[in-house]
Amino acid sequence: MKLMITPETPEDKSAIYSLNAAAFEQENESRLIDLLRDSEHFIPGLSLVARADTGVVGHILFTKLTIAGPEGVIYNTLALAPMAVLPSLQQSGIGSQLIREGLKRAAELGYGSVIVLGHPKYYPKFGFVPASRWGIRTTYEVPDEAFMAIELKPGALEGRAGTVIYSREFDEV
Ligand SMILES: CC(C)(COP(=O)(O)OP(=O)(O)OC[C@H]1O[C@@H](n2cnc3c(N)ncnc32)[C@H](O)[C@@H]1OP(=O)(O)O)[C@@H](O)C(=O)NCCC(=O)NCCS
């Protein structure tokens, strides 16, 4: 299947909403995307859609995220969340293409690292490892191996130990 991965356009908003609702079988993630899109955390070039002849078949979102370090110091990183592929087209590599393209574009835009809370069997193949390696924690109660990070620039997370602060939009859905 011919796929094009490009930043979302205003016309893609409703397709992104329905795609996420179909993939997650609920609307929380779709609502989260709408909230994040209107927030200061949104990066227009890092909400990517995978477009086939039939329309939008996949979506991935990277938004600005902060790590609270010691003594009030704040480090900047990115959150990968959420991502979705049309159920009928899952397991055919679209998600992998979205992740690889997203990481490449994030690096090109100058971002040094990405954090993901997700399946420990899926993300490591793209280079994600447990964020605990750098002493980065989350307030969410999740298994250590599900909270992962990747350096887009070597050493970007060195000395960045702290607690990730997910923006309030994540708690609103
Ligand atoms: C998670 C999700 C985005 C992955 O997208 P996907 O397009 O199915 O992912 P891929 O096809 O790249 O990879 C899935 C599997 O297919 C395999 N695969 C990749 N390319 C393949 C190909 N060309 N042919 C056959 N299998 C392939 C991968 O190795 C992977 O195997 P794994 O199960 O051992 O990890 C998708 O399943 C989804 O939308 N799930 C519901 C929403 C969700 O849970 N999102 C993630 C949390 S934010």
The ligand as a Gaussian input file, in Angstrom:
#p B3LYP/6-31G(d) Opt

LIG

0 1
 C       -0.165000       0.030000      18.575000
 C       -0.468000       0.271000      17.117000
 C       -0.434000       1.770000      16.823000
 C        0.626000      -0.430000      16.280000
 O        0.408000      -0.156000      14.919000
 P        0.651000      -1.293000      13.813000
 O        0.585000      -0.625000      12.493000
 O       -0.253000      -2.437000      14.062000
 O        2.152000      -1.683000      14.169000
 P        3.169000      -2.467000      13.276000
 O        2.469000      -3.190000      12.178000
 O        4.251000      -1.551000      12.915000
 O        3.739000      -3.486000      14.315000
 C        2.869000      -4.438000      14.891000
 C        3.430000      -5.803000      14.699000
 O        3.400000      -6.138000      13.327000
 C        4.698000      -6.561000      12.923000
 N        4.924000      -6.072000      11.566000
 C        5.527000      -4.934000      11.216000
 N        5.592000      -4.818000       9.884000
 C        4.976000      -5.900000       9.386000
 C        4.691000      -6.346000       8.061000
 N        5.071000      -5.636000       6.980000
 N        4.009000      -7.502000       7.906000
 C        3.622000      -8.215000       8.984000
 N        3.859000      -7.845000      10.256000
 C        4.528000      -6.703000      10.453000
 C        5.631000      -5.912000      13.870000
 O        6.834000      -6.638000      13.972000
 C        4.840000      -5.943000      15.137000
 O        5.003000      -7.186000      15.738000
 P        4.985000      -7.369000      17.305000
 O        3.550000      -7.651000      17.617000
 O        5.891000      -8.503000      17.556000
 O        5.445000      -6.059000      17.920000
 C       -1.825000      -0.313000      16.686000
 O       -1.850000      -1.681000      16.995000
 C       -3.010000       0.370000      17.355000
 O       -3.553000       1.356000      16.832000
 N       -3.462000      -0.172000      18.529000
 C       -4.602000       0.388000      19.244000
 C       -4.236000       1.687000      19.881000
 C       -3.029000       1.568000      20.796000
 O       -2.967000       0.682000      21.645000
 N       -2.062000       2.506000      20.628000
 C       -0.801000       2.464000      21.371000
 C       -0.890000       3.067000      22.713000
 S       -0.702000       4.844000      22.671000

